Amino acid sequence: MAKVYDVPADLLINKLADILKNEDIPAPSWTPFVKTGSHAEKPPQKPDWWHTRCASILRKVYLNGPLGINDLRKMYGGGKAVGYGNRDHRPAGGGIIRTAIQGLEKLGYVEKVAGKGRVVSKNGMKKLDRLATEILSQLISKTPQLKVYS
């Protein structure tokens, strides 16, 4: 069985975002208007960015867990131009990450560990590993077999 480490991140996140759209994790009403942090100049341009962010958060918690909200804010933050000098790092908005984590907890994919942060639950790990196995089998079937000459 393949793990999340074995597949490209973009393929996993896109497929997982499509799955989360069909499950009971609705986007909040404020998603069309909000920026992702003080470092961002505009709101996200993709209409389904909410589900992509939820999928990305689930993957990051799987890979790096246990993670707290502030850890994720640092990961999703970016540089903000300050005058003529270098860019300063700004953390991402906490409301977006907090709401996404709460939605993933409601689905049973993430659980809280007291004093440490969030980790992926057994259901979440099973879902991600099955999805990774499916993606890896599709990748293997698309690539031609290599010939070994001896």
C-alpha positions as CSV (number, residue, x, y, z in Angstrom):
1,M,0.0,0.0,0.0
2,A,1.4,3.4,-1.0
3,K,1.8,6.3,1.4
4,V,1.4,10.0,1.0
5,Y,5.2,10.3,0.7
6,D,5.2,8.2,-2.5
7,V,2.9,10.4,-4.7
8,P,3.3,14.0,-6.0
9,A,1.7,16.6,-3.8
10,D,-0.2,18.4,-6.5
11,L,-2.0,15.2,-7.7
12,L,-2.9,14.2,-4.2
13,I,-4.2,17.6,-3.2
14,N,-6.3,18.0,-6.3
15,K,-7.9,14.6,-5.9
16,L,-8.5,15.1,-2.2
17,A,-10.0,18.5,-2.9
18,D,-12.5,16.9,-5.3
19,I,-13.4,14.3,-2.7
20,L,-13.8,17.0,0.0
21,K,-16.2,18.9,-2.2
22,N,-18.6,16.0,-2.2
23,E,-18.4,15.4,1.5
24,D,-19.9,17.5,4.3
25,I,-17.3,20.3,4.5
26,P,-19.0,23.4,3.0
27,A,-17.0,26.5,2.3
28,P,-17.9,29.4,4.7
29,S,-19.9,32.3,3.3
30,W,-16.9,34.7,3.6
31,T,-14.6,32.7,1.3
32,P,-15.1,34.9,-1.8
33,F,-14.0,38.0,0.0
34,V,-11.2,37.1,2.4
35,K,-7.4,37.2,1.7
36,T,-5.4,34.3,3.0
37,G,-3.2,36.6,5.1
38,S,-1.7,40.0,5.5
39,H,1.0,39.1,3.0
40,A,-1.5,38.5,0.2
41,E,-2.4,41.4,-2.0
42,K,-5.7,39.9,-3.4
43,P,-8.1,37.1,-2.4
44,P,-7.5,33.7,-4.1
45,Q,-8.7,33.7,-7.7
46,K,-9.8,30.1,-7.9
47,P,-13.5,29.6,-6.8
48,D,-12.7,26.3,-5.2
49,W,-9.7,27.4,-3.2
50,W,-11.3,26.5,0.1
51,H,-11.4,22.8,-0.6
52,T,-7.8,22.9,-2.0
53,R,-6.7,24.5,1.3
54,C,-8.5,21.9,3.4
55,A,-6.8,19.1,1.4
56,S,-3.4,20.8,1.7
57,I,-3.8,21.2,5.5
58,L,-4.8,17.5,5.8
59,R,-1.7,16.5,3.9
60,K,0.6,18.8,6.0
61,V,-0.8,17.4,9.2
62,Y,-0.3,13.9,7.9
63,L,3.3,14.6,7.0
64,N,4.4,16.8,9.9
65,G,1.8,16.2,12.6
66,P,1.2,17.0,15.5
67,L,0.8,20.6,14.3
68,G,-0.9,23.6,16.0
69,I,-2.7,26.5,14.3
70,N,0.4,28.7,14.7
71,D,2.6,26.1,13.0
72,L,0.3,26.0,10.0
73,R,0.1,29.9,10.0
74,K,3.8,30.0,9.6
75,M,3.8,27.4,6.8
76,Y,1.1,29.1,4.8
77,G,2.4,32.6,5.4
78,G,4.6,34.6,3.0
79,G,6.6,37.7,2.4
80,K,5.1,41.2,2.6
81,A,6.9,44.1,0.9
82,V,7.9,46.8,3.4
83,G,9.1,50.0,1.7
84,Y,12.2,49.5,-0.4
85,G,13.8,46.9,1.9
86,N,13.5,43.1,1.9
87,R,10.3,41.3,2.3
88,D,9.3,40.5,5.9
89,H,7.6,37.2,6.7
90,R,4.0,37.4,7.8
91,P,1.9,34.5,9.0
92,A,-1.3,33.4,7.2
93,G,-4.7,34.2,8.6
94,G,-5.6,32.0,11.5
95,G,-9.4,32.0,10.9
96,I,-9.1,30.2,7.6
97,I,-6.9,27.5,9.1
98,R,-8.9,27.2,12.2
99,T,-12.2,26.8,10.3
100,A,-10.7,24.2,8.0
101,I,-9.3,22.2,10.9
102,Q,-12.6,22.2,12.6
103,G,-14.3,21.0,9.4
104,L,-11.8,18.2,9.1
105,E,-12.3,17.3,12.8
106,K,-16.1,17.2,12.2
107,L,-15.5,14.7,9.3
108,G,-13.3,12.6,11.6
109,Y,-10.0,13.0,9.6
110,V,-8.1,15.0,12.2
111,E,-8.1,14.7,16.0
112,K,-6.7,16.9,18.7
113,V,-3.8,15.8,21.0
114,A,-3.8,17.7,24.3
115,G,-0.9,20.1,24.5
116,K,0.6,19.1,21.1
117,G,-1.8,20.0,18.3
118,R,-3.6,18.1,15.6
119,V,-2.8,14.7,14.2
120,V,-4.5,12.7,11.4
121,S,-6.9,10.1,12.8
122,K,-7.1,6.5,11.7
123,N,-10.0,7.3,9.3
124,G,-8.0,10.2,7.8
125,M,-4.9,8.1,7.4
126,K,-6.8,5.3,5.8
127,K,-8.4,7.7,3.3
128,L,-5.1,9.4,2.4
129,D,-3.3,6.1,2.0
130,R,-6.0,4.6,-0.2
131,L,-6.0,7.7,-2.4
132,A,-2.2,7.6,-2.6
133,T,-2.4,3.9,-3.7
134,E,-5.0,4.8,-6.3
135,I,-2.9,7.7,-7.7
136,L,0.3,5.6,-7.7
137,S,-1.4,2.8,-9.6
138,Q,-2.6,5.3,-12.2
139,L,0.9,6.7,-12.6
140,I,2.4,3.3,-13.0
141,S,-0.1,2.3,-15.6
142,K,0.6,5.5,-17.6
143,T,4.3,5.2,-17.7
144,P,5.9,2.6,-20.1
145,Q,7.8,-0.2,-18.6
146,L,11.6,0.4,-18.6
147,K,13.7,-2.2,-20.3
148,V,16.7,-3.4,-18.5
149,Y,19.6,-4.4,-20.7
150,S,22.3,-6.7,-19.3
